[in-house]
């Protein structure tokens, strides 16, 4: 019997979606149920933030009920995440929340307008079935006279939705900029050295000394606090890395020796008890009295005793050759002990020559105030890259896993950095091209039901049961796509690492760009084309001349795959993230297999999981892009997208408040958010281009040429408007996203200056260069100049004619000055007034001292000059802003201009606050240049062998300790098993 391809395609698309939806709802129910049960029993997995972080950053415990946690999570204030988990986490949740509002609006409008246009008033012969009935396809096969009005409705809705997104993006960017500036200016953040440090790379050799760098950076307001320069230390780095690896290996060796010795002692105790019991059974107690004590006494433990009881075959050994594979086999304990002592001595000798090598063109500059770093990062100059918000733990220079990469980051010359950047992106593009066959296969598999009617080798799919067809076309493609994209991040991270990005947080941003580009091309565009090609295969074979028109008309039908993809990601994906099945398995694997040493056990017990927004946000952006593209073509996708983002919001809000941790070192202060907003425009571009192409390709039909061209032009106009608005948003917000506005910086500095010099809180008006009142005063002075000149001319005319001159402006000024409230002169650091001493000296300091600042333009007092009547009124109007003490004083205008001397070096930090690493002179030095040997952390045992090992290691010059760890019957360390 012949198979109708259209019926098969329609039937299979519905089966695929229904099967996927039912399967994912079932999986969602199972995973959420398991989460509700395990949440109260596994607090280390599901609520570590309630007790592991410092008290100020701990989360409130949720109700222990199976369901009451849900309203508690929803009602929790998301802004608390800023203080507890950083601005990145807050803006990530804000992005998902914004998408919920977007697709709520999309759902309401499309269901009220698009769905009736797609379904109402069709004759049965033209009407599609199932999912295609509420899509663009239902109109495309209808008569021409009924299409134009319906398509006009689609265009109007596209314009409305696009303008709504325009407004929402601008609103969200305004909120983001406000929150980011507030966060960067907060006392919590601005006090950190991270807020005042700038990383400068590609520094020319003529600025290769600290003195030259201080002269170059002397324009920074507030002065320079400290400068770190980087020199060639390749040999030193290699010795340091070898010592670190030897230390970690020795920890493992000591733990194994202690475990084996303790096991032997337990066996001896067990054998003693058996012997004692056997004698009692033979009633030989009297005869054997004194031969066997009731308890086996503890031996006099020593290093030799430990080696005697541990057989040579059980002692750890290693080879001295390459990678521990070649060379002579030796006992690991003695080998690593002597190796660490030798490397420590070599390291101390090599550190004597630090600073004598070749300058590598990188420097960290820490200013005294936050505004200094802002100005320094924006200055033009020879340096190619200047990075603000640099944290000591966020730089590649502190990578303890693979220090060989240091020469490729902080210590990499400019040309090599550029070459690495270009080649890494060339490799990314090559990877995208090489991934096309896999993505094409997955897209074709999602529409295999359409191709099985013509391809004989695929007819087994048409003959398979309905459930099997649904699994093949509905569940398998999204699963394969998820697996393919699960491997990809590791490759992209390696390419970003190779690119020479100097900070871990910036490397995550680089991964974000690559990953989204990859997802967009392979997860959307290639899959869309291959799905449409599979749907149109039959028609193209029958009529090759109309292949383009046929393919274009079938592309909207590819939305079935993306419906199942969004359902899979939103339902089972969100539930899987909430259940944390993989983290549970990984936690217990680490606990029982890799948690043997105290250091490993500490990591398993107390280190909370991290969230990599560079991998999570691109997936959200892809779902938003898919939803935007098909929002008008297939309105039902808006409903699925809305449900998915609601599920994601609940899951991620729980994870970010109760589970995940974002270290300050990896915080970007929300820099992912602007990129996510820019990606929303990509979805709009694709939507507009697709609609325009569909309209233009429809012009080949009789009777629709003019209407189709007009409709296509309307979409091209909307496409151009989107481009212009995108450029407007980028040019408007980019300058104030990465750097703090000078107005905010000067206001803060003004408040700080007045508070430090006068002890009175509040800003001095004359200190704020960007205050509105200052601009108003300047404008009033400019307007008043003609009147002042007229008054002066009138006075001169009166003197010439002999008439009584008018009351001069100067007399009016003098009188007003006598009655006007006065402002005391700004005191100098030595206690003198500005009028007593107008000069100061700047002393050049070394690396351990704070330099004097260059004269600040806004730190100078107002130049006394004959003011105008209008300025006198301004003085009176500002009288309420002055202190009560200044009301009883008077100012006598001096006969010459007086300026305040240069202001001293300022600091944003208060005396009563901890300033994290501000006092660390090695904050940005390579650890190889200063870091001591990490102590060998071994567990304390009941026999006292740990004390013996510590004494032996310290005698050899190796630091060791068993502090904070213990080894009893369960060999617990910090609550976790180390055995």
RABELPE-V289708 format. One record per pair of residues at least 4 apart in sequence whose ideal C-beta (glycine too) atoms are under 8 Angstrom apart, sorted by the first residue. I is the first residue (numbers start at 1). J is the second residue. Records with the same first field share a line. If there is no record, write none. Layout:
BEGIN
I=J ; J
END
This chain:
BEGIN
3=7 ; 8 ; 452 ; 453 ; 459 ; 462
4=8 ; 453
5=9 ; 450 ; 453 ; 454 ; 538
6=10
7=11
8=12 ; 449 ; 450 ; 452 ; 453 ; 462
9=13 ; 447 ; 449 ; 450 ; 453 ; 535 ; 557
10=14 ; 128 ; 129 ; 130 ; 132
11=15 ; 130 ; 449
12=16 ; 447 ; 448 ; 449 ; 450 ; 469 ; 473
13=17 ; 130 ; 131 ; 132 ; 447 ; 449 ; 473 ; 557 ; 560
14=18 ; 129 ; 130 ; 131
15=19 ; 449 ; 466 ; 469 ; 470 ; 473 ; 474
16=20 ; 446 ; 449 ; 469 ; 470 ; 473 ; 474 ; 560 ; 561 ; 564
17=21 ; 131 ; 474 ; 560 ; 563 ; 564 ; 567
18=22 ; 470 ; 474
19=23 ; 467 ; 470 ; 471 ; 474 ; 475
20=24 ; 470 ; 474 ; 475 ; 478 ; 563 ; 564 ; 567 ; 568
21=25 ; 564 ; 567
22=26
23=27 ; 474 ; 475 ; 572
24=28 ; 567 ; 568 ; 571 ; 572
25=29 ; 571
26=30
27=31 ; 571 ; 572 ; 575
28=32 ; 571 ; 572 ; 574 ; 575 ; 647
29=33
30=34
31=35 ; 572 ; 575 ; 576 ; 578 ; 579 ; 581
32=36 ; 575 ; 578 ; 579
33=37
34=38 ; 579
35=39 ; 46 ; 575 ; 578 ; 579
36=66 ; 67 ; 69
37=41 ; 66
38=42 ; 45 ; 46 ; 579
39=46 ; 47 ; 62 ; 69
40=64
42=46 ; 584
43=47 ; 48 ; 50 ; 51
44=48 ; 587 ; 605
45=580 ; 583 ; 584 ; 587 ; 659
46=580 ; 658 ; 659
47=51 ; 59 ; 61 ; 62 ; 658 ; 659
48=52 ; 608 ; 658 ; 659
49=53 ; 57 ; 58 ; 59 ; 84 ; 608 ; 657 ; 658 ; 659 ; 660 ; 661
50=58 ; 59 ; 60 ; 61 ; 658
51=58
52=58 ; 606 ; 608
53=57 ; 58 ; 84 ; 608 ; 661
54=58
56=83
57=83 ; 84 ; 85
58=84
59=84 ; 657 ; 658
60=76
62=68 ; 69 ; 72 ; 73 ; 658
63=68 ; 69 ; 72
64=68
65=69
68=72
69=73 ; 654
70=74 ; 650
71=75
72=76
73=650 ; 653 ; 654 ; 657
74=650 ; 653
76=80 ; 653 ; 657
78=90 ; 93 ; 94 ; 97 ; 653
79=90
80=84 ; 657
81=85 ; 86 ; 89 ; 90 ; 93 ; 656 ; 657
82=86 ; 87 ; 89 ; 90 ; 179 ; 183
83=188
84=657
85=89 ; 90 ; 656 ; 657 ; 660 ; 661 ; 662
86=90 ; 662 ; 664 ; 667 ; 669
87=91 ; 179 ; 180 ; 183 ; 667 ; 669 ; 670
88=92 ; 613 ; 662 ; 667 ; 668 ; 669 ; 670 ; 671 ; 672
89=93 ; 611 ; 656 ; 660 ; 662
90=94 ; 179 ; 670
91=95 ; 176 ; 179 ; 670 ; 672 ; 673
92=96 ; 613 ; 616 ; 617 ; 652 ; 656 ; 672 ; 673
93=97 ; 649 ; 652 ; 653 ; 656
94=98 ; 172 ; 175 ; 176 ; 673
95=99 ; 617 ; 620 ; 673 ; 676
96=100 ; 620 ; 645 ; 648 ; 649 ; 652
97=101 ; 649
98=102 ; 168 ; 172
99=103 ; 620 ; 624 ; 641 ; 645
100=104 ; 642 ; 645 ; 646 ; 649
101=105 ; 168
102=106 ; 164 ; 165 ; 168 ; 624
103=107 ; 627 ; 638 ; 641 ; 642 ; 645
104=108 ; 642
105=109 ; 161 ; 164
106=110 ; 161 ; 627 ; 631 ; 638 ; 641 ; 642
107=111 ; 635 ; 638 ; 639 ; 642
108=112
109=113 ; 114 ; 157 ; 160 ; 161
110=114 ; 115 ; 157 ; 631 ; 632 ; 635 ; 638
111=115 ; 635 ; 638 ; 639
112=116
113=117 ; 153 ; 156 ; 157
114=118 ; 153 ; 154 ; 157 ; 632 ; 635
115=119 ; 134 ; 635
116=120
117=139 ; 150 ; 153 ; 154
118=133 ; 134 ; 135 ; 136 ; 138 ; 139 ; 150 ; 635
119=133 ; 134 ; 138
121=146
122=126 ; 127 ; 138 ; 142 ; 146
123=127
126=141 ; 142 ; 143
127=133 ; 138
128=132 ; 133 ; 135 ; 137 ; 138 ; 141
129=133
131=135 ; 560 ; 563 ; 634 ; 636
132=137 ; 138 ; 557
133=138
134=138 ; 634 ; 635 ; 636
135=556 ; 557 ; 559 ; 633 ; 634 ; 635 ; 636
136=140 ; 154 ; 556 ; 632 ; 633 ; 634 ; 694
137=141 ; 553 ; 556 ; 557
138=142
139=146 ; 147 ; 150 ; 151
140=147 ; 553 ; 556 ; 698
142=146 ; 147 ; 150
143=147
144=148 ; 701 ; 702 ; 703 ; 704
145=703
146=150
147=151 ; 704
148=152 ; 704 ; 707 ; 711
149=153
150=154
151=155 ; 695 ; 707 ; 711
152=156 ; 711
153=157
154=158 ; 632 ; 691
155=159 ; 691 ; 711 ; 714 ; 715
156=160
157=161 ; 632
158=162 ; 632 ; 687 ; 688 ; 691 ; 715 ; 718
159=163 ; 718
160=164
161=165 ; 631 ; 632
162=166 ; 684 ; 688 ; 718 ; 721 ; 722
163=167
164=168
165=169 ; 628 ; 680 ; 684
166=170 ; 725
167=171
168=172
169=173 ; 677 ; 680 ; 729
170=174 ; 729
171=175
172=176 ; 677
173=177 ; 674 ; 677 ; 729 ; 732 ; 733
174=178
175=179
176=180 ; 670 ; 673 ; 674 ; 677 ; 737
177=181 ; 733 ; 736 ; 737
178=182
179=183 ; 670
180=184 ; 669 ; 670 ; 737
181=185 ; 736 ; 740 ; 741 ; 744
182=186
183=189 ; 669 ; 670
184=189 ; 190 ; 195 ; 370 ; 389 ; 669 ; 740
185=189 ; 190 ; 370 ; 740 ; 744 ; 748
186=190
187=191 ; 910 ; 913
189=194 ; 195 ; 669
190=195 ; 370 ; 748 ; 908
191=195 ; 908 ; 909 ; 910 ; 913 ; 915 ; 916
192=196 ; 391 ; 664 ; 915 ; 916 ; 917 ; 918
193=197 ; 366 ; 392 ; 915 ; 916 ; 917 ; 918 ; 920 ; 923
194=389 ; 390 ; 391 ; 392 ; 394 ; 664 ; 916
195=370 ; 373 ; 389 ; 908
196=225 ; 366 ; 367 ; 368 ; 369 ; 370 ; 372 ; 373 ; 908
197=364 ; 365 ; 366 ; 367 ; 373 ; 388 ; 389 ; 390 ; 391 ; 924
198=364 ; 365 ; 366 ; 367 ; 373 ; 376 ; 377 ; 386 ; 387 ; 388 ; 390
199=362 ; 363 ; 364 ; 385 ; 386 ; 387 ; 390 ; 395 ; 502 ; 503
200=362 ; 363 ; 364 ; 365 ; 383 ; 385 ; 386
201=361 ; 362 ; 383 ; 384 ; 385 ; 386 ; 410 ; 412 ; 414 ; 417 ; 502
202=361 ; 362 ; 382 ; 383 ; 384 ; 385 ; 413 ; 414 ; 417
203=207 ; 208 ; 213 ; 359 ; 361 ; 362 ; 363 ; 382 ; 383
204=208 ; 361 ; 382
205=359 ; 361
206=212
207=212 ; 213 ; 216
208=212 ; 229 ; 359 ; 361
209=213 ; 229
210=214 ; 227 ; 229 ; 846 ; 847
211=215 ; 844
212=216
213=217 ; 227 ; 229 ; 363 ; 365
214=218 ; 224 ; 227 ; 844 ; 851
216=381
217=224 ; 227 ; 365 ; 367 ; 376
218=223 ; 224 ; 851 ; 854
219=375 ; 379 ; 854
220=224 ; 365 ; 367 ; 372 ; 373 ; 375 ; 376 ; 854
221=369 ; 371 ; 372 ; 375 ; 745 ; 749 ; 853 ; 854 ; 856
222=367 ; 368 ; 369 ; 371 ; 372 ; 749 ; 853 ; 856 ; 905 ; 906 ; 907
223=367 ; 368 ; 372 ; 850 ; 851 ; 852 ; 853 ; 854 ; 905 ; 906
224=365 ; 366 ; 367 ; 368 ; 372 ; 851
225=366 ; 367 ; 368 ; 850 ; 851 ; 905 ; 918
226=365 ; 366 ; 847 ; 848 ; 921
227=363 ; 364 ; 365 ; 366 ; 847
228=363 ; 364 ; 923 ; 924 ; 925
229=355 ; 359 ; 362 ; 363
230=359 ; 360 ; 361 ; 362 ; 363 ; 397 ; 410 ; 411 ; 926
231=354 ; 355 ; 356 ; 357 ; 358 ; 359 ; 360
232=357 ; 358 ; 359 ; 360 ; 411
233=237 ; 354 ; 357 ; 411 ; 926 ; 928 ; 929
234=238 ; 407
235=239 ; 350
236=240 ; 347 ; 350 ; 351 ; 354 ; 926 ; 928 ; 929
237=241 ; 403 ; 404 ; 406 ; 407 ; 926 ; 928
238=242 ; 403
239=243 ; 343 ; 346 ; 347 ; 350 ; 928
240=244 ; 347 ; 403 ; 927 ; 928 ; 931
241=245 ; 403 ; 404 ; 928
242=246 ; 339 ; 343
243=247 ; 340 ; 343 ; 344 ; 347 ; 933
244=248 ; 400 ; 934
245=249
246=250 ; 336 ; 339 ; 340 ; 343
247=251 ; 340 ; 933 ; 934 ; 936
248=252 ; 599
249=253 ; 318 ; 332 ; 336
250=254 ; 332 ; 333 ; 336 ; 337 ; 340 ; 936 ; 958
251=255 ; 597 ; 598 ; 599 ; 936 ; 937 ; 938
252=256 ; 316 ; 596 ; 597
253=257 ; 316 ; 332 ; 333 ; 336
254=258 ; 333 ; 936 ; 938 ; 949 ; 960
255=259 ; 596 ; 597 ; 938 ; 939 ; 978
256=260 ; 316 ; 596
257=261 ; 306 ; 310 ; 315 ; 316 ; 333 ; 945 ; 949
258=262 ; 938 ; 939 ; 941 ; 945 ; 946 ; 949 ; 967
259=263 ; 596 ; 971 ; 979
260=264 ; 310 ; 314 ; 315
261=265 ; 306 ; 309 ; 310 ; 941 ; 943 ; 945
262=266 ; 941 ; 942 ; 943 ; 945 ; 967
263=267
264=268 ; 309 ; 310
265=269 ; 299 ; 309 ; 943
266=270
267=271
268=272 ; 296
269=273 ; 296
270=274
271=275
272=276 ; 292 ; 296
273=277
274=278
275=279 ; 292
276=280 ; 292 ; 294
277=281
278=282
279=284 ; 285 ; 288 ; 292
280=284 ; 285
284=288
285=289
288=292
293=297
298=943
299=305 ; 943
300=305
301=305 ; 306 ; 943 ; 944 ; 945 ; 948
302=306 ; 948
303=307 ; 948 ; 949 ; 952
304=308
305=309
306=310 ; 945 ; 948 ; 949
307=315
310=314 ; 315
311=315
315=331 ; 332 ; 333
316=331 ; 332 ; 333
317=329 ; 330 ; 331 ; 332
318=324 ; 329 ; 330 ; 332 ; 335 ; 336
319=324 ; 325 ; 326 ; 327 ; 328 ; 329 ; 330
320=327 ; 328 ; 330 ; 335
321=325 ; 326 ; 327 ; 328
322=326 ; 327
330=334 ; 335
331=335
332=336
333=337
334=338
335=339
336=340
337=341 ; 952 ; 953 ; 956 ; 958
338=342 ; 956
339=343
340=344 ; 933 ; 957 ; 958
341=345 ; 956 ; 957 ; 958
342=346
343=347
344=348 ; 933 ; 957 ; 958
345=349 ; 957
346=350
347=351 ; 928
348=352
350=354
351=929 ; 930
353=357
354=929
360=410 ; 411 ; 412 ; 413
361=413 ; 414
362=410 ; 411 ; 502
364=390 ; 923 ; 924
365=373 ; 376
366=373 ; 923 ; 924
367=372 ; 373 ; 376
368=372 ; 850 ; 851 ; 853 ; 905 ; 906 ; 907 ; 908
369=373 ; 749 ; 752 ; 906 ; 907 ; 908
370=374 ; 740 ; 745 ; 748 ; 908
371=375 ; 740 ; 742 ; 745 ; 746 ; 748 ; 749
372=376
373=377 ; 388
374=378 ; 388 ; 739 ; 740 ; 742 ; 745
375=379 ; 742
376=386
377=386 ; 387 ; 388 ; 739
378=386 ; 739
379=386
384=414 ; 417
385=502
387=502 ; 503 ; 506
388=738 ; 739
389=668 ; 669
390=394 ; 395 ; 503 ; 924
391=395 ; 503 ; 664 ; 665 ; 667
392=398 ; 665 ; 917 ; 920 ; 923 ; 924
393=398 ; 663 ; 665
394=503 ; 504 ; 505 ; 665 ; 666
395=409 ; 410 ; 502 ; 503 ; 504 ; 924
396=405 ; 406 ; 409 ; 410 ; 501 ; 502 ; 503 ; 504
397=406 ; 409 ; 410 ; 924 ; 926 ; 927
398=927
399=403 ; 405 ; 406
400=927
403=928
405=409 ; 497
406=410 ; 411 ; 926
407=411 ; 412
408=412 ; 416 ; 420 ; 498 ; 500
409=500 ; 501 ; 502
410=502 ; 926
412=416 ; 417 ; 420 ; 500
413=417
414=418
415=419
416=420 ; 500
417=421 ; 500
418=422
419=423
420=424 ; 498 ; 499 ; 500
421=425 ; 499 ; 500
422=426
423=427 ; 498
424=428 ; 495 ; 496 ; 498 ; 499
425=429 ; 499
426=430
427=431 ; 495
428=432 ; 492 ; 495 ; 514 ; 517 ; 518
429=433
430=434
431=435 ; 491 ; 495 ; 518
432=436 ; 517 ; 518 ; 521 ; 522
435=439 ; 484 ; 488 ; 518 ; 522
436=440 ; 522 ; 526
437=441
438=442 ; 484 ; 522
439=443 ; 481 ; 484 ; 521 ; 522 ; 523 ; 526 ; 527 ; 530
440=444 ; 526 ; 530
441=445 ; 530
442=446 ; 477 ; 480 ; 481 ; 484 ; 527 ; 530
443=447 ; 477 ; 526 ; 527 ; 528 ; 529 ; 530 ; 531 ; 534 ; 558 ; 561
444=448 ; 451 ; 530 ; 531 ; 533 ; 534
445=472 ; 473 ; 476 ; 477 ; 480
446=473 ; 474 ; 477 ; 527 ; 531 ; 534 ; 558 ; 560 ; 561 ; 564
447=451 ; 473 ; 531 ; 534 ; 535 ; 558 ; 560 ; 561
448=452 ; 458 ; 461 ; 472 ; 473 ; 534
449=461 ; 462 ; 469 ; 473
450=534 ; 535 ; 537 ; 538
451=455 ; 458 ; 534 ; 537 ; 538
452=458 ; 459 ; 460 ; 461 ; 462
453=459 ; 462 ; 538
454=537 ; 538 ; 541
455=459 ; 537
458=462
459=463
460=464
461=469 ; 472 ; 473
462=469
464=468 ; 469 ; 472
465=469
466=470
467=471
468=472
469=473
470=474 ; 475
471=475 ; 476
472=476
473=477
474=478 ; 564
475=479 ; 564 ; 568
476=480
477=481 ; 561 ; 564 ; 565
478=482 ; 561 ; 564 ; 565 ; 568 ; 569
479=483 ; 568
480=484
481=485 ; 523 ; 527 ; 565
482=486 ; 568
483=487
484=488 ; 522
485=489 ; 518 ; 519 ; 523
487=491
488=492 ; 515 ; 518
489=493 ; 511 ; 515 ; 615
490=494
491=495
492=496 ; 511 ; 514 ; 515 ; 518
493=497 ; 507 ; 511
494=498
495=499 ; 514
496=501 ; 507 ; 508 ; 510 ; 511 ; 514
497=501 ; 507
499=507 ; 510
501=506 ; 507 ; 510
502=506
503=507
504=508 ; 665 ; 666
505=509 ; 665 ; 666 ; 667 ; 668
506=510 ; 668
507=511 ; 614
508=512 ; 612 ; 613 ; 614 ; 666 ; 668
509=513 ; 614 ; 668 ; 671 ; 672 ; 675
510=514 ; 614
511=515 ; 612 ; 614 ; 615
512=516 ; 613 ; 614 ; 615 ; 617 ; 618 ; 672 ; 675
513=517 ; 675
514=518
515=519 ; 614 ; 615 ; 618
516=520 ; 617 ; 618 ; 621 ; 622 ; 675 ; 679
517=521
518=522 ; 523
519=523 ; 524 ; 618 ; 619 ; 621 ; 622
520=524 ; 525 ; 622 ; 625 ; 682
521=525 ; 526
522=526 ; 527
523=527 ; 622
524=528 ; 562 ; 622 ; 625 ; 626 ; 629 ; 686
525=529 ; 686
526=530
527=531 ; 558 ; 561 ; 562
528=532 ; 555 ; 558 ; 562
529=533 ; 555
530=534
531=535 ; 557 ; 558 ; 560 ; 561
532=536 ; 551 ; 554 ; 555 ; 557 ; 558
533=537 ; 540 ; 551
535=554 ; 557 ; 558
536=540 ; 547 ; 550 ; 551 ; 553 ; 554
537=541
538=542
539=543 ; 546 ; 550 ; 554
540=544 ; 547 ; 550 ; 551
543=547 ; 550
546=550
547=551
548=552 ; 697
549=553 ; 697 ; 700
550=554
551=555
552=693 ; 694 ; 697
553=694 ; 697
554=558
555=690 ; 694
556=630 ; 633 ; 634 ; 694
558=562
559=563 ; 630 ; 633 ; 634 ; 637
560=564
561=565
562=566 ; 626 ; 630 ; 637
563=567 ; 634 ; 636 ; 637 ; 640
564=568
565=569 ; 626
566=570 ; 623 ; 626 ; 627 ; 637 ; 640 ; 641 ; 644
567=571 ; 640 ; 644
568=572 ; 573
569=573 ; 574 ; 619 ; 623 ; 644
570=574 ; 623 ; 640 ; 641 ; 643 ; 644 ; 645 ; 647 ; 648
571=575 ; 643 ; 644 ; 647
572=576
573=577 ; 648
574=578 ; 644 ; 647 ; 648 ; 650 ; 651
575=579 ; 647 ; 651
576=581
577=651 ; 652 ; 655
578=650 ; 651 ; 654 ; 655
580=584 ; 659
581=585
582=586
583=587 ; 609
584=588
585=589
586=590
587=591 ; 604
588=592
589=593 ; 594
590=594 ; 595 ; 600 ; 603 ; 604
591=595 ; 601 ; 604 ; 976 ; 977
592=977
594=600 ; 604
595=600 ; 601 ; 603 ; 604 ; 973 ; 976 ; 977 ; 978
596=600 ; 601 ; 978 ; 979
597=601 ; 937 ; 938 ; 939 ; 978
598=602 ; 937 ; 938 ; 939 ; 962 ; 964 ; 965 ; 973 ; 974 ; 978
599=603 ; 937
600=604 ; 978
601=605 ; 965 ; 973 ; 974 ; 976 ; 977 ; 978
602=606 ; 607 ; 973 ; 974
603=607
604=976
605=974 ; 975 ; 976
606=974
608=659 ; 660 ; 661
609=659 ; 660 ; 661
610=660 ; 661 ; 662 ; 663 ; 666
611=616 ; 655 ; 656 ; 660 ; 662
612=616
613=617 ; 672
614=618 ; 672
615=619
616=620
617=621 ; 672 ; 675 ; 676
618=622
619=623
620=624 ; 645 ; 648 ; 676
621=625 ; 676 ; 679 ; 680
622=626
623=627 ; 641 ; 644 ; 645
624=628 ; 641 ; 679 ; 680 ; 683
625=629 ; 679 ; 680 ; 682 ; 683 ; 686
626=630 ; 637 ; 641 ; 683
627=631 ; 637 ; 638 ; 641 ; 683
628=680 ; 683 ; 684 ; 686 ; 687
629=633 ; 683 ; 686 ; 687 ; 690
630=634 ; 637 ; 687
631=635 ; 637 ; 638 ; 687
632=687 ; 691
633=690 ; 691
635=639
636=640
637=641
638=642
639=643
640=644
641=645
642=646
643=647
644=648
645=649
646=650
647=651
648=652
649=653
650=654
651=655
652=656
653=657
654=658 ; 659
655=659 ; 660
656=660
662=666 ; 667
663=667
668=672
671=675 ; 737 ; 738
672=676
673=677
674=678 ; 733 ; 734 ; 737
675=679
676=680
677=681 ; 729
678=682 ; 726 ; 730
679=683
680=684
681=685 ; 722 ; 726
682=686
683=687
684=688 ; 722
685=689 ; 719 ; 722 ; 723
686=690
687=691
688=692 ; 715 ; 716 ; 718 ; 719 ; 722
689=693 ; 715 ; 719
690=694
691=695 ; 715
692=696 ; 712 ; 715 ; 716 ; 719
693=697 ; 712
694=698
695=699 ; 708 ; 709 ; 711 ; 712 ; 715
696=708 ; 709 ; 712
698=704 ; 708
699=704 ; 705 ; 708 ; 709 ; 712
700=705
701=705 ; 708
704=708
705=709
706=710
707=711
708=712
709=713
710=714
711=715
712=716
713=717
714=718
715=719
716=720
717=721
718=722
719=723
720=724
721=725
722=726
723=727
724=728
725=729
726=730
727=731
728=732
729=733
730=734
731=735
733=737
734=738
735=739
736=741
740=744 ; 745
741=745 ; 770
742=746 ; 769 ; 770
743=747 ; 768 ; 769 ; 770
744=748
745=749
746=750 ; 767 ; 768 ; 769 ; 770 ; 858
747=751 ; 763 ; 768 ; 770 ; 771
748=752 ; 908
749=753 ; 767 ; 856 ; 858 ; 906
750=754 ; 763 ; 764 ; 767 ; 768 ; 858
751=755 ; 761 ; 762 ; 763
752=756 ; 906 ; 908
753=757 ; 764 ; 767 ; 859 ; 903 ; 906
754=758 ; 760 ; 761 ; 762 ; 763 ; 764 ; 767
755=759 ; 760 ; 761 ; 762
756=906
757=826 ; 827
758=824 ; 826 ; 827
760=883
763=767 ; 768
764=768 ; 826
765=771 ; 773 ; 774 ; 878 ; 881
766=774 ; 858 ; 861 ; 862
767=858 ; 859
768=774 ; 858
769=774 ; 857 ; 858
770=774
771=775
772=776
773=777 ; 878
774=778
775=779
776=780
777=781 ; 871 ; 874
778=782
779=783
780=784 ; 870 ; 871 ; 874
781=785 ; 868 ; 870 ; 871
783=870
784=788 ; 868 ; 869 ; 870 ; 871
785=789
786=790
787=791 ; 868
788=792 ; 809 ; 868
789=793
790=794
791=795 ; 806 ; 808 ; 809
792=796 ; 809
793=797
794=798 ; 805 ; 806
795=799 ; 805 ; 806 ; 808
796=800
797=801
798=803 ; 804 ; 805 ; 806
799=805
807=811 ; 812
808=812
809=813 ; 866 ; 868 ; 869
810=814 ; 866
811=815
812=816 ; 869 ; 872
813=817 ; 866 ; 867 ; 868 ; 869 ; 872
814=818
815=819
816=820 ; 869 ; 872 ; 875 ; 876
817=872 ; 891 ; 893
818=890
820=872 ; 875 ; 876 ; 879
821=875 ; 876 ; 879 ; 882 ; 886 ; 887
822=882 ; 886 ; 887 ; 889 ; 890 ; 891
823=882 ; 886 ; 891
824=885 ; 886 ; 889
825=833 ; 834 ; 835 ; 861 ; 900
826=834 ; 859 ; 861 ; 900
827=831 ; 832 ; 833 ; 834
828=832 ; 833 ; 834 ; 837 ; 840 ; 900 ; 901
829=904
830=837
832=836 ; 837
833=837
834=838 ; 861 ; 898 ; 899 ; 900 ; 901
835=894 ; 898
837=901
838=898 ; 899 ; 900 ; 901
839=901
840=901 ; 902
842=851 ; 852 ; 902
843=852
844=851
845=849 ; 850 ; 851 ; 852
847=921
848=921
850=905 ; 907
851=905
852=902 ; 904 ; 905
853=902 ; 903 ; 904 ; 905 ; 906
854=902
855=859 ; 860 ; 901 ; 902 ; 903
856=860 ; 902 ; 903
859=900 ; 902 ; 903
860=899 ; 900
861=898 ; 899 ; 900
863=897 ; 898 ; 899
864=893 ; 894 ; 897 ; 898
865=897
866=893
867=871 ; 872 ; 875
868=872
869=873
870=874
871=875
872=876
873=877
874=878
875=879
878=882
879=887
882=886 ; 887
883=887
885=889
894=898
909=913 ; 915 ; 918
915=919
917=923
921=925
922=929 ; 930 ; 931
925=929 ; 930
927=931
932=959
933=958 ; 959
934=959
935=959 ; 960 ; 961
936=953 ; 958 ; 959 ; 960 ; 961
937=960 ; 961 ; 962 ; 965
938=946 ; 949 ; 950 ; 960 ; 961 ; 962 ; 965
939=946 ; 962 ; 965 ; 966 ; 967 ; 971 ; 973 ; 978
940=946 ; 962 ; 965 ; 966 ; 967
941=945 ; 946 ; 967
942=967 ; 968
944=948
945=949
946=950 ; 962 ; 967
947=951 ; 962
948=952
949=953 ; 960
950=954 ; 960 ; 961 ; 962
951=955
952=956
953=958 ; 959 ; 960
954=958 ; 959 ; 960
962=966
964=974
965=973 ; 974 ; 978
966=972 ; 973
967=971 ; 972 ; 973 ; 978
968=972
970=977 ; 979
971=977 ; 978 ; 979
972=976 ; 977 ; 978
973=977 ; 978
END
